[in-house]
């Protein structure tokens, strides 16, 4: 599952760009699974963030307030505290590797923690494995909500970003996106390749 998605991404990036920028976790996985076949690797993962769709949206209406460029991701995560009525919606083709269809990041109105919400394209049969992974790896067992949406065939997932192992409020938005991505990559690997 993960192997095919990552392999497709690497091939497509090499065809289009002549090189592919991989996060460390992807490069390690690709090497271990024999996916890399002489592709040219780029050291600069910032290019991955250039293609992100970044929208600031109103929480109440879900209308787009403003579309942002990649440079916006250099802003601190704490920016969300001064824009509590907004959430960020992010999407990129490379999210497909970890089987998500976009991600929303906001500050939770009730608890005041940072939250990441996304739809996860994973079969219902993986519930126990996902819950086990989330329980073990998050710093607070109450740090997530997981609900299978039978209509869409997706898991509706809400994770308290504050509970991710490498969380710090000093992180930039770019750092937070990468941390979430790496966390979900590890989860998909553990859950689907048991």
N, CA, C and O atoms as a DFTB+ gen file, in Angstrom:
776 C
 N C O
     1  1       0.827      -1.192       0.000
     2  2       0.000       0.000       0.000
     3  2       0.875       1.260       0.000
     4  3       0.788       2.078      -0.917
     5  1       1.698       1.411       1.009
     6  2       2.603       2.557       1.113
     7  2       3.692       2.463       0.049
     8  3       4.080       3.462      -0.556
     9  1       4.169       1.258      -0.163
    10  2       5.245       1.041      -1.137
    11  2       4.822       1.483      -2.534
    12  3       5.587       2.141      -3.240
    13  1       3.609       1.122      -2.929
    14  2       3.128       1.479      -4.261
    15  2       2.955       2.987      -4.401
    16  3       3.347       3.571      -5.412
    17  1       2.369       3.612      -3.388
    18  2       2.135       5.066      -3.436
    19  2       3.454       5.833      -3.516
    20  3       3.592       6.760      -4.314
    21  1       4.421       5.442      -2.688
    22  2       5.709       6.133      -2.682
    23  2       6.460       5.882      -3.991
    24  3       7.074       6.797      -4.540
    25  1       6.413       4.666      -4.483
    26  2       7.070       4.330      -5.740
    27  2       6.493       5.155      -6.897
    28  3       7.243       5.683      -7.718
    29  1       5.180       5.261      -6.958
    30  2       4.524       6.068      -7.995
    31  2       4.944       7.532      -7.901
    32  3       5.212       8.175      -8.916
    33  1       5.000       8.053      -6.674
    34  2       5.386       9.447      -6.459
    35  2       6.816       9.695      -6.933
    36  3       7.087      10.680      -7.620
    37  1       7.721       8.803      -6.566
    38  2       9.137       8.950      -6.945
    39  2       9.291       8.933      -8.462
    40  3       9.987       9.777      -9.026
    41  1       8.649       7.979      -9.117
    42  2       8.748       7.883     -10.576
    43  2       8.193       9.131     -11.256
    44  3       8.807       9.666     -12.179
    45  1       7.036       9.590     -10.800
    46  2       6.412      10.756     -11.410
    47  2       7.266      12.008     -11.216
    48  3       7.431      12.794     -12.149
    49  1       7.808      12.197     -10.017
    50  2       8.641      13.369      -9.746
    51  2       9.911      13.348     -10.590
    52  3      10.330      14.383     -11.109
    53  1      10.516      12.189     -10.729
    54  2      11.723      12.086     -11.541
    55  2      11.436      12.371     -13.007
    56  3      12.236      13.019     -13.682
    57  1      10.296      11.890     -13.507
    58  2       9.925      12.154     -14.896
    59  2       9.671      13.639     -15.127
    60  3      10.092      14.196     -16.141
    61  1       8.978      14.280     -14.182
    62  2       8.599      15.681     -14.340
    63  2       9.732      16.653     -14.023
    64  3       9.873      17.679     -14.688
    65  1      10.542      16.335     -13.008
    66  2      11.528      17.291     -12.505
    67  2      12.979      16.846     -12.666
    68  3      13.895      17.641     -12.457
    69  1      13.195      15.608     -13.027
    70  2      14.555      15.102     -13.142
    71  2      15.187      14.753     -11.808
    72  3      16.320      14.274     -11.759
    73  1      14.460      14.991     -10.725
    74  2      14.938      14.680      -9.369
    75  2      13.724      14.639      -8.447
    76  3      12.653      15.154      -8.770
    77  1      13.921      14.022      -7.307
    78  2      12.833      13.957      -6.329
    79  2      13.374      14.320      -4.952
    80  3      14.450      13.875      -4.553
    81  1      12.611      15.132      -4.239
    82  2      12.967      15.510      -2.871
    83  2      12.194      14.606      -1.925
    84  3      10.963      14.604      -1.921
    85  1      12.919      13.842      -1.129
    86  2      12.289      12.927      -0.178
    87  2      12.604      13.351       1.243
    88  3      13.710      13.799       1.544
    89  1      11.613      13.202       2.112
    90  2      11.870      13.364       3.532
    91  2      12.710      12.167       3.977
    92  3      12.703      11.123       3.325
    93  1      13.421      12.320       5.072
    94  2      14.298      11.229       5.553
    95  2      13.554       9.917       5.710
    96  3      14.067       8.860       5.344
    97  1      12.341       9.980       6.256
    98  2      11.576       8.748       6.489
    99  2      11.231       8.063       5.169
   100  3      11.226       6.834       5.093
   101  1      10.944       8.845       4.131
   102  2      10.628       8.270       2.822
   103  2      11.856       7.656       2.183
   104  3      11.793       6.572       1.603
   105  1      12.974       8.358       2.293
   106  2      14.219       7.848       1.703
   107  2      14.626       6.537       2.371
   108  3      15.030       5.591       1.695
   109  1      14.518       6.483       3.692
   110  2      14.841       5.244       4.413
   111  2      13.927       4.103       4.016
   112  3      14.379       2.977       3.809
   113  1      12.641       4.395       3.910
   114  2      11.665       3.383       3.517
   115  2      11.932       2.908       2.084
   116  3      11.928       1.709       1.804
   117  1      12.163       3.867       1.184
   118  2      12.407       3.532      -0.225
   119  2      13.660       2.669      -0.379
   120  3      13.675       1.717      -1.159
   121  1      14.703       3.008       0.367
   122  2      15.939       2.215       0.317
   123  2      15.703       0.804       0.842
   124  3      16.148      -0.174       0.242
   125  1      15.001       0.708       1.963
   126  2      14.749      -0.593       2.586
   127  2      13.856      -1.488       1.731
   128  3      13.940      -2.713       1.818
   129  1      13.004      -0.884       0.908
   130  2      12.067      -1.664       0.105
   131  2      12.444      -1.728      -1.374
   132  3      11.638      -2.150      -2.204
   133  1      13.663      -1.311      -1.702
   134  2      14.151      -1.422      -3.076
   135  2      13.405      -0.576      -4.089
   136  3      13.326      -0.937      -5.263
   137  1      12.863       0.537      -3.648
   138  2      12.106       1.406      -4.556
   139  2      13.032       2.289      -5.382
   140  3      12.749       2.570      -6.546
   141  1      14.117       2.721      -4.795
   142  2      15.039       3.612      -5.498
   143  2      15.852       2.815      -6.509
   144  3      16.555       1.867      -6.158
   145  1      15.742       3.219      -7.770
   146  2      16.440       2.514      -8.846
   147  2      17.278       3.494      -9.643
   148  3      17.141       3.578     -10.863
   149  1      18.136       4.229      -8.972
   150  2      18.991       5.181      -9.660
   151  2      18.376       6.545      -9.853
   152  3      18.927       7.373     -10.577
   153  1      17.226       6.803      -9.212
   154  2      16.621       8.122      -9.317
   155  2      17.534       9.164      -8.697
   156  3      18.300       8.872      -7.778
   157  1      17.445      10.360      -9.202
   158  2      18.226      11.463      -8.669
   159  2      17.458      12.062      -7.498
   160  3      16.303      12.464      -7.636
   161  1      18.121      12.115      -6.340
   162  2      17.481      12.669      -5.148
   163  2      17.938      14.105      -4.934
   164  3      19.103      14.440      -5.148
   165  1      17.024      14.926      -4.519
   166  2      17.332      16.320      -4.200
   167  2      17.387      16.462      -2.693
   168  3      16.584      15.859      -1.981
   169  1      18.318      17.248      -2.206
   170  2      18.455      17.478      -0.761
   171  2      17.429      18.484      -0.244
   172  3      17.165      18.536       0.957
   173  1      16.852      19.278      -1.135
   174  2      15.999      20.391      -0.746
   175  2      14.534      19.971      -0.699
   176  3      13.873      19.914      -1.735
   177  1      14.026      19.678       0.489
   178  2      12.621      19.284       0.623
   179  2      11.680      20.490       0.583
   180  3      10.461      20.321       0.544
   181  1      12.239      21.705       0.592
   182  2      11.372      22.893       0.517
   183  2      10.538      22.883      -0.768
   184  3       9.439      23.436      -0.800
   185  1      11.054      22.262      -1.814
   186  2      10.307      22.211      -3.074
   187  2       8.975      21.482      -2.894
   188  3       8.011      21.766      -3.604
   189  1       8.920      20.558      -1.958
   190  2       7.679      19.836      -1.692
   191  2       6.581      20.795      -1.227
   192  3       5.403      20.600      -1.525
   193  1       6.985      21.826      -0.498
   194  2       6.008      22.755       0.068
   195  2       5.568      23.818      -0.929
   196  3       4.558      24.491      -0.720
   197  1       6.328      23.970      -2.016
   198  2       5.972      24.961      -3.034
   199  2       4.650      24.625      -3.725
   200  3       3.927      25.519      -4.166
   201  1       4.345      23.345      -3.815
   202  2       3.134      22.947      -4.530
   203  2       1.897      22.845      -3.631
   204  3       0.810      22.524      -4.111
   205  1       2.056      23.112      -2.354
   206  2       0.918      23.046      -1.440
   207  2      -0.142      24.083      -1.783
   208  3       0.170      25.235      -2.084
   209  1      -1.378      23.662      -1.735
   210  2      -2.500      24.593      -1.769
   211  2      -2.716      25.004      -0.320
   212  3      -2.923      24.155       0.547
   213  1      -2.667      26.297      -0.061
   214  2      -2.783      26.811       1.299
   215  2      -3.919      27.826       1.330
   216  3      -3.843      28.880       0.700
   217  1      -4.967      27.495       2.069
   218  2      -6.107      28.401       2.174
   219  2      -6.407      28.684       3.641
   220  3      -6.496      27.766       4.456
   221  1      -6.560      29.946       3.962
   222  2      -7.085      30.337       5.266
   223  2      -8.595      30.424       5.111
   224  3      -9.093      31.127       4.230
   225  1      -9.326      29.713       5.963
   226  2     -10.776      29.619       5.824
   227  2     -11.469      30.030       7.120
   228  3     -10.928      29.853       8.211
   229  1     -12.665      30.578       6.983
   230  2     -13.475      30.945       8.133
   231  2     -14.086      29.682       8.732
   232  3     -14.675      28.878       8.009
   233  1     -13.953      29.499      10.040
   234  2     -14.454      28.285      10.695
   235  2     -15.969      28.149      10.563
   236  3     -16.486      27.052      10.350
   237  1     -16.662      29.253      10.688
   238  2     -18.118      29.204      10.680
   239  2     -18.684      28.922       9.297
   240  3     -19.527      28.040       9.140
   241  1     -18.230      29.661       8.300
   242  2     -18.785      29.537       6.951
   243  2     -18.000      28.579       6.052
   244  3     -18.511      28.136       5.023
   245  1     -16.773      28.259       6.434
   246  2     -15.840      27.453       5.643
   247  2     -15.460      28.122       4.322
   248  3     -14.893      27.480       3.438
   249  1     -15.770      29.407       4.190
   250  2     -15.385      30.180       3.018
   251  2     -13.888      30.486       3.089
   252  3     -13.333      30.675       4.172
   253  1     -13.250      30.531       1.933
   254  2     -11.841      30.892       1.877
   255  2     -11.689      32.379       2.155
   256  3     -12.295      33.213       1.482
   257  1     -10.871      32.704       3.157
   258  2     -10.581      34.092       3.502
   259  2      -9.456      34.607       2.612
   260  3      -9.506      35.726       2.101
   261  1      -8.431      33.754       2.439
   262  2      -7.278      34.154       1.643
   263  2      -6.488      32.916       1.229
   264  3      -6.333      31.977       2.010
   265  1      -5.994      32.924       0.001
   266  2      -5.066      31.884      -0.448
   267  2      -3.667      32.407      -0.180
   268  3      -3.363      33.571      -0.442
   269  1      -2.820      31.534       0.342
   270  2      -1.467      31.944       0.729
   271  2      -0.432      31.254      -0.149
   272  3      -0.694      30.208      -0.743
   273  1       0.737      31.856      -0.217
   274  2       1.867      31.258      -0.942
   275  2       2.670      30.400       0.039
   276  3       2.411      30.409       1.243
   277  1       3.630      29.671      -0.483
   278  2       4.458      28.793       0.349
   279  2       5.229      29.559       1.415
   280  3       5.541      28.996       2.465
   281  1       5.542      30.813       1.176
   282  2       6.287      31.600       2.174
   283  2       5.490      31.790       3.460
   284  3       6.071      32.031       4.518
   285  1       4.180      31.685       3.378
   286  2       3.313      31.774       4.559
   287  2       3.661      30.689       5.579
   288  3       3.474      30.880       6.781
   289  1       4.168      29.551       5.097
   290  2       4.490      28.423       5.978
   291  2       5.676      28.703       6.891
   292  3       5.937      27.936       7.818
   293  1       6.395      29.791       6.641
   294  2       7.472      30.192       7.545
   295  2       6.928      30.900       8.788
   296  3       7.685      31.202       9.710
   297  1       5.627      31.164       8.815
   298  2       4.989      31.786       9.982
   299  2       4.968      30.801      11.139
   300  3       4.931      29.590      10.926
   301  1       4.992      31.321      12.373
   302  2       4.928      30.424      13.522
   303  2       3.532      29.810      13.668
   304  3       2.532      30.422      13.292
   305  1       3.480      28.624      14.206
   306  2       2.210      27.949      14.479
   307  2       1.308      28.823      15.350
   308  3       0.087      28.819      15.194
   309  1       1.918      29.564      16.259
   310  2       1.152      30.411      17.183
   311  2       0.323      31.470      16.460
   312  3      -0.546      32.091      17.071
   313  1       0.577      31.686      15.166
   314  2      -0.237      32.604      14.369
   315  2      -1.719      32.237      14.464
   316  3      -2.586      33.110      14.413
   317  1      -1.997      30.956      14.601
   318  2      -3.384      30.508      14.684
   319  2      -4.100      31.059      15.917
   320  3      -5.324      31.187      15.916
   321  1      -3.354      31.382      16.954
   322  2      -3.964      31.946      18.167
   323  2      -4.544      33.338      17.914
   324  3      -5.545      33.722      18.519
   325  1      -3.918      34.076      17.029
   326  2      -4.431      35.417      16.733
   327  2      -5.482      35.395      15.620
   328  3      -6.033      36.436      15.262
   329  1      -5.759      34.203      15.074
   330  2      -6.788      34.029      14.043
   331  2      -7.677      32.843      14.436
   332  3      -7.844      31.897      13.666
   333  1      -8.246      32.910      15.650
   334  2      -9.018      31.781      16.176
   335  2     -10.279      31.469      15.372
   336  3     -10.822      30.368      15.464
   337  1     -10.739      32.430      14.593
   338  2     -11.941      32.211      13.795
   339  2     -11.622      31.588      12.431
   340  3     -12.508      31.442      11.590
   341  1     -10.362      31.226      12.220
   342  2      -9.934      30.647      10.946
   343  2      -9.286      29.269      11.147
   344  3      -8.803      28.938      12.230
   345  1      -9.294      28.492      10.078
   346  2      -8.503      27.267      10.032
   347  2      -7.719      27.285       8.730
   348  3      -8.083      27.978       7.780
   349  1      -6.651      26.525       8.700
   350  2      -5.859      26.384       7.478
   351  2      -6.272      25.096       6.788
   352  3      -6.387      24.049       7.424
   353  1      -6.495      25.180       5.490
   354  2      -6.717      23.973       4.698
   355  2      -5.519      23.816       3.776
   356  3      -5.140      24.754       3.074
   357  1      -4.931      22.642       3.780
   358  2      -3.726      22.363       2.996
   359  2      -3.952      21.106       2.163
   360  3      -4.554      20.134       2.620
   361  1      -3.460      21.149       0.942
   362  2      -3.538      19.959       0.106
   363  2      -2.363      19.945      -0.861
   364  3      -1.890      20.992      -1.305
   365  1      -1.906      18.754      -1.173
   366  2      -0.816      18.562      -2.132
   367  2      -0.923      17.152      -2.681
   368  3      -1.462      16.254      -2.035
   369  1      -0.410      16.979      -3.862
   370  2      -0.426      15.654      -4.485
   371  2       0.295      14.617      -3.619
   372  3      -0.121      13.459      -3.568
   373  1       1.375      15.026      -2.938
   374  2       2.150      14.072      -2.142
   375  2       1.431      13.617      -0.872
   376  3       1.899      12.685      -0.219
   377  1       0.314      14.240      -0.500
   378  2      -0.488      13.742       0.623
   379  2      -1.060      12.359       0.302
   380  3      -1.369      11.577       1.201
   381  1      -1.194      12.076      -0.994
   382  2      -1.739      10.786      -1.408
   383  2      -0.847       9.629      -0.945
   384  3      -1.339       8.517      -0.757
   385  1       0.437       9.870      -0.762
   386  2       1.350       8.816      -0.289
   387  2       0.863       8.276       1.054
   388  3       0.886       7.069       1.295
   389  1       0.422       9.184       1.925
   390  2      -0.041       8.766       3.258
   391  2      -1.560       8.646       3.304
   392  3      -2.151       8.532       4.378
   393  1      -2.188       8.675       2.124
   394  2      -3.600       8.368       1.969
   395  2      -4.540       9.373       2.635
   396  3      -5.610       9.002       3.118
   397  1      -4.133      10.653       2.659
   398  2      -5.052      11.668       3.157
   399  2      -5.477      12.559       1.996
   400  3      -4.767      12.702       1.001
   401  1      -6.659      13.154       2.155
   402  2      -7.224      13.945       1.067
   403  2      -7.162      15.441       1.342
   404  3      -7.970      16.203       0.811
   405  1      -6.236      15.855       2.142
   406  2      -6.116      17.252       2.556
   407  2      -6.110      17.288       4.072
   408  3      -6.489      16.318       4.728
   409  1      -5.683      18.399       4.618
   410  2      -5.588      18.499       6.070
   411  2      -5.998      19.900       6.506
   412  3      -5.660      20.890       5.857
   413  1      -6.719      19.968       7.597
   414  2      -7.087      21.246       8.197
   415  2      -6.368      21.359       9.530
   416  3      -6.292      20.396      10.294
   417  1      -5.844      22.544       9.797
   418  2      -5.153      22.804      11.054
   419  2      -5.790      24.035      11.679
   420  3      -6.007      25.046      11.011
   421  1      -6.087      23.935      12.970
   422  2      -6.722      25.058      13.671
   423  2      -6.402      24.998      15.151
   424  3      -5.810      24.039      15.647
   425  1      -6.808      26.046      15.838
   426  2      -6.739      26.041      17.293
   427  2      -8.131      25.656      17.776
   428  3      -9.123      26.249      17.352
   429  1      -8.207      24.676      18.654
   430  2      -9.480      24.187      19.158
   431  2     -10.101      25.230      20.088
   432  3      -9.459      25.677      21.039
   433  1     -11.341      25.613      19.816
   434  2     -12.024      26.647      20.596
   435  2     -12.268      26.225      22.044
   436  3     -12.215      27.057      22.950
   437  1     -12.530      24.957      22.262
   438  2     -12.877      24.478      23.596
   439  2     -11.644      24.218      24.460
   440  3     -11.550      24.717      25.582
   441  1     -10.706      23.440      23.936
   442  2      -9.553      23.018      24.731
   443  2      -8.316      23.902      24.538
   444  3      -7.386      23.844      25.342
   445  1      -8.298      24.707      23.497
   446  2      -7.172      25.600      23.262
   447  2      -5.933      24.921      22.725
   448  3      -4.857      25.520      22.716
   449  1      -6.061      23.670      22.272
   450  2      -4.896      23.013      21.676
   451  2      -4.986      23.092      20.153
   452  3      -6.043      23.378      19.590
   453  1      -3.866      22.835      19.509
   454  2      -3.814      22.823      18.054
   455  2      -4.333      21.470      17.572
   456  3      -3.994      20.428      18.133
   457  1      -5.151      21.501      16.538
   458  2      -5.759      20.267      16.041
   459  2      -5.516      20.123      14.545
   460  3      -5.517      21.101      13.798
   461  1      -5.308      18.879      14.131
   462  2      -5.191      18.526      12.715
   463  2      -6.349      17.590      12.390
   464  3      -6.568      16.601      13.090
   465  1      -7.089      17.901      11.333
   466  2      -8.222      17.083      10.924
   467  2      -8.057      16.699       9.462
   468  3      -7.667      17.518       8.629
   469  1      -8.359      15.450       9.167
   470  2      -8.195      14.967       7.796
   471  2      -9.006      13.707       7.581
   472  3      -9.393      13.030       8.534
   473  1      -9.256      13.403       6.327
   474  2      -9.872      12.145       5.944
   475  2      -8.774      11.179       5.553
   476  3      -7.909      11.511       4.743
   477  1      -8.803       9.999       6.115
   478  2      -7.772       8.989       5.868
   479  2      -8.371       7.830       5.084
   480  3      -9.332       7.201       5.529
   481  1      -7.803       7.552       3.921
   482  2      -8.292       6.489       3.040
   483  2      -7.665       5.167       3.455
   484  3      -6.658       4.734       2.895
   485  1      -8.277       4.541       4.436
   486  2      -7.779       3.270       4.948
   487  2      -8.982       2.411       5.289
   488  3      -9.997       2.916       5.768
   489  1      -8.870       1.131       5.046
   490  2      -9.996       0.235       5.275
   491  2     -10.419       0.201       6.738
   492  3      -9.613       0.396       7.648
   493  1     -11.702      -0.052       6.930
   494  2     -12.295      -0.096       8.275
   495  2     -11.634      -1.170       9.152
   496  3     -11.569      -1.028      10.373
   497  1     -11.154      -2.224       8.531
   498  2     -10.571      -3.346       9.280
   499  2      -9.316      -2.959      10.068
   500  3      -8.874      -3.717      10.931
   501  1      -8.736      -1.782       9.779
   502  2      -7.520      -1.357      10.460
   503  2      -7.782      -0.559      11.740
   504  3      -6.848       0.000      12.315
   505  1      -9.033      -0.496      12.192
   506  2      -9.382       0.294      13.376
   507  2      -8.520      -0.052      14.590
   508  3      -7.924       0.841      15.191
   509  1      -8.447      -1.312      14.955
   510  2      -7.708      -1.711      16.161
   511  2      -6.233      -1.323      16.068
   512  3      -5.655      -0.825      17.034
   513  1      -5.635      -1.552      14.913
   514  2      -4.222      -1.221      14.731
   515  2      -3.985       0.289      14.816
   516  3      -2.993       0.738      15.391
   517  1      -4.911       1.069      14.236
   518  2      -4.771       2.534      14.306
   519  2      -4.916       3.028      15.739
   520  3      -4.127       3.851      16.204
   521  1      -5.924       2.524      16.432
   522  2      -6.130       2.949      17.823
   523  2      -4.931       2.586      18.687
   524  3      -4.499       3.374      19.528
   525  1      -4.399       1.391      18.475
   526  2      -3.225       0.968      19.238
   527  2      -2.045       1.907      18.975
   528  3      -1.366       2.338      19.907
   529  1      -1.811       2.216      17.711
   530  2      -0.708       3.116      17.361
   531  2      -0.903       4.495      17.984
   532  3       0.024       5.046      18.576
   533  1      -2.092       5.048      17.854
   534  2      -2.376       6.375      18.400
   535  2      -2.251       6.379      19.921
   536  3      -1.698       7.316      20.496
   537  1      -2.762       5.336      20.573
   538  2      -2.673       5.248      22.039
   539  2      -1.230       5.205      22.521
   540  3      -0.883       5.832      23.522
   541  1      -0.396       4.467      21.809
   542  2       0.994       4.279      22.223
   543  2       1.861       5.501      21.920
   544  3       2.746       5.842      22.705
   545  1       1.614       6.158      20.793
   546  2       2.529       7.206      20.345
   547  2       2.153       8.619      20.769
   548  3       3.029       9.473      20.902
   549  1       0.885       8.877      20.982
   550  2       0.487      10.222      21.402
   551  2       0.710      10.373      22.899
   552  3       0.585       9.405      23.649
   553  1       1.035      11.566      23.328
   554  2       1.367      11.802      24.727
   555  2       0.140      11.786      25.635
   556  3       0.280      11.785      26.858
   557  1      -1.049      11.773      25.058
   558  2      -2.288      11.732      25.827
   559  2      -3.267      10.864      25.059
   560  3      -3.555      11.137      23.894
   561  1      -3.778       9.828      25.691
   562  2      -4.673       8.907      24.990
   563  2      -5.933       9.597      24.488
   564  3      -6.567       9.119      23.547
   565  1      -6.299      10.702      25.096
   566  2      -7.483      11.442      24.659
   567  2      -7.139      12.430      23.551
   568  3      -7.949      13.296      23.222
   569  1      -5.960      12.312      22.981
   570  2      -5.462      13.257      21.993
   571  2      -5.938      13.027      20.572
   572  3      -5.382      13.599      19.634
   573  1      -6.963      12.195      20.398
   574  2      -7.449      11.961      19.042
   575  2      -8.912      11.531      19.051
   576  3      -9.435      11.050      20.056
   577  1      -9.554      11.718      17.904
   578  2     -10.887      11.179      17.629
   579  2     -10.788      10.454      16.299
   580  3     -10.137      10.922      15.365
   581  1     -11.432       9.326      16.232
   582  2     -11.354       8.468      15.054
   583  2     -12.765       7.965      14.766
   584  3     -13.378       7.315      15.613
   585  1     -13.277       8.260      13.582
   586  2     -14.629       7.846      13.230
   587  2     -14.651       7.406      11.769
   588  3     -14.214       8.138      10.881
   589  1     -15.166       6.201      11.535
   590  2     -15.237       5.721      10.148
   591  2     -16.498       6.258       9.501
   592  3     -17.594       6.105      10.039
   593  1     -16.343       6.886       8.350
   594  2     -17.446       7.449       7.584
   595  2     -17.751       6.469       6.454
   596  3     -17.085       6.482       5.419
   597  1     -18.749       5.630       6.652
   598  2     -19.098       4.602       5.672
   599  2     -19.542       5.170       4.341
   600  3     -19.359       4.533       3.304
   601  1     -20.129       6.367       4.354
   602  2     -20.577       7.000       3.118
   603  2     -19.413       7.277       2.175
   604  3     -19.485       6.992       0.980
   605  1     -18.331       7.840       2.735
   606  2     -17.161       8.190       1.937
   607  2     -16.100       7.102       1.926
   608  3     -15.186       7.137       1.102
   609  1     -16.210       6.130       2.838
   610  2     -15.186       5.100       2.963
   611  2     -13.880       5.657       3.504
   612  3     -12.802       5.154       3.190
   613  1     -13.986       6.711       4.329
   614  2     -12.814       7.375       4.914
   615  2     -12.912       7.357       6.431
   616  3     -13.996       7.290       7.010
   617  1     -11.750       7.419       7.047
   618  2     -11.694       7.678       8.473
   619  2     -11.638       9.190       8.673
   620  3     -10.773       9.857       8.105
   621  1     -12.541       9.729       9.467
   622  2     -12.463      11.125       9.880
   623  2     -11.577      11.137      11.121
   624  3     -11.934      10.576      12.157
   625  1     -10.418      11.783      11.005
   626  2      -9.423      11.755      12.081
   627  2      -9.179      13.176      12.577
   628  3      -9.052      14.117      11.793
   629  1      -9.120      13.304      13.887
   630  2      -8.801      14.573      14.537
   631  2      -7.709      14.271      15.554
   632  3      -7.917      13.478      16.473
   633  1      -6.552      14.897      15.395
   634  2      -5.419      14.662      16.296
   635  2      -5.025      15.978      16.950
   636  3      -4.909      17.003      16.279
   637  1      -4.821      15.944      18.262
   638  2      -4.288      17.111      18.965
   639  2      -2.798      17.192      18.647
   640  3      -2.015      16.346      19.078
   641  1      -2.418      18.209      17.895
   642  2      -1.022      18.373      17.479
   643  2      -0.106      18.507      18.695
   644  3       1.043      18.068      18.665
   645  1      -0.619      19.115      19.759
   646  2       0.160      19.281      20.985
   647  2       0.645      17.955      21.551
   648  3       1.628      17.915      22.291
   649  1      -0.041      16.866      21.205
   650  2       0.300      15.550      21.746
   651  2       1.266      14.758      20.876
   652  3       1.650      13.644      21.233
   653  1       1.662      15.323      19.736
   654  2       2.658      14.641      18.914
   655  2       4.009      14.700      19.624
   656  3       4.344      15.720      20.225
   657  1       4.779      13.634      19.564
   658  2       6.032      13.545      20.328
   659  2       7.005      14.711      20.123
   660  3       7.677      15.108      21.074
   661  1       7.099      15.261      18.934
   662  2       8.096      16.315      18.688
   663  2       7.477      17.717      18.669
   664  3       8.060      18.645      18.109
   665  1       6.307      17.870      19.274
   666  2       5.614      19.159      19.256
   667  2       6.326      20.208      20.110
   668  3       6.847      19.922      21.189
   669  1       6.327      21.419      19.589
   670  2       6.767      22.603      20.321
   671  2       5.995      23.771      19.743
   672  3       5.804      23.846      18.529
   673  1       5.556      24.669      20.578
   674  2       4.786      25.806      20.084
   675  2       5.652      26.770      19.277
   676  3       5.125      27.663      18.614
   677  1       6.960      26.603      19.323
   678  2       7.881      27.459      18.568
   679  2       8.024      27.029      17.108
   680  3       8.729      27.684      16.340
   681  1       7.375      25.953      16.722
   682  2       7.500      25.439      15.365
   683  2       6.851      26.368      14.344
   684  3       5.907      27.094      14.656
   685  1       7.376      26.330      13.116
   686  2       6.718      27.034      12.022
   687  2       5.609      26.135      11.473
   688  3       5.556      24.943      11.777
   689  1       4.742      26.707      10.677
   690  2       3.681      25.920      10.051
   691  2       4.285      24.826       9.167
   692  3       3.775      23.706       9.133
   693  1       5.361      25.142       8.458
   694  2       6.047      24.154       7.628
   695  2       6.527      22.973       8.472
   696  3       6.350      21.815       8.095
   697  1       7.135      23.281       9.618
   698  2       7.617      22.227      10.520
   699  2       6.467      21.340      10.982
   700  3       6.594      20.117      11.031
   701  1       5.351      21.965      11.318
   702  2       4.192      21.220      11.818
   703  2       3.651      20.289      10.732
   704  3       3.315      19.138      11.011
   705  1       3.568      20.779       9.512
   706  2       3.088      19.937       8.407
   707  2       4.013      18.741       8.221
   708  3       3.547      17.617       8.035
   709  1       5.310      18.978       8.269
   710  2       6.259      17.872       8.111
   711  2       6.155      16.881       9.266
   712  3       6.226      15.672       9.045
   713  1       5.990      17.367      10.481
   714  2       5.854      16.478      11.646
   715  2       4.597      15.616      11.524
   716  3       4.626      14.416      11.797
   717  1       3.495      16.244      11.111
   718  2       2.250      15.492      10.933
   719  2       2.435      14.449       9.824
   720  3       2.023      13.298       9.973
   721  1       3.048      14.854       8.728
   722  2       3.270      13.943       7.602
   723  2       4.110      12.736       8.036
   724  3       3.749      11.592       7.758
   725  1       5.212      12.994       8.706
   726  2       6.096      11.915       9.153
   727  2       5.364      10.990      10.125
   728  3       5.491       9.768      10.043
   729  1       4.598      11.578      11.042
   730  2       3.826      10.793      12.010
   731  2       2.846       9.861      11.284
   732  3       2.748       8.679      11.615
   733  1       2.126      10.399      10.295
   734  2       1.153       9.586       9.570
   735  2       1.831       8.551       8.676
   736  3       1.308       7.449       8.510
   737  1       2.981       8.883       8.100
   738  2       3.747       7.921       7.309
   739  2       4.108       6.721       8.194
   740  3       3.925       5.570       7.797
   741  1       4.616       7.002       9.385
   742  2       4.972       5.921      10.319
   743  2       3.748       5.106      10.696
   744  3       3.821       3.880      10.778
   745  1       2.609       5.782      10.929
   746  2       1.393       5.072      11.306
   747  2       0.930       4.147      10.178
   748  3       0.612       2.982      10.419
   749  1       0.892       4.662       8.956
   750  2       0.449       3.841       7.815
   751  2       1.372       2.637       7.650
   752  3       0.912       1.525       7.388
   753  1       2.666       2.862       7.803
   754  2       3.625       1.747       7.681
   755  2       3.361       0.690       8.746
   756  3       3.298      -0.498       8.431
   757  1       3.209       1.096       9.985
   758  2       3.007       0.141      11.078
   759  2       1.663      -0.583      10.958
   760  3       1.576      -1.794      11.159
   761  1       0.627       0.175      10.630
   762  2      -0.731      -0.377      10.591
   763  2      -0.927      -1.332       9.430
   764  3      -1.527      -2.392       9.604
   765  1      -0.438      -0.984       8.255
   766  2      -0.722      -1.793       7.068
   767  2       0.297      -2.878       6.786
   768  3       0.040      -3.781       5.990
   769  1       1.459      -2.796       7.434
   770  2       2.509      -3.773       7.130
   771  2       2.826      -4.682       8.323
   772  3       3.924      -5.230       8.427
   773  1       1.853      -4.828       9.211
   774  2       2.037      -5.705      10.371
   775  2       2.165      -7.145       9.927
   776  3       2.326      -8.036      10.761
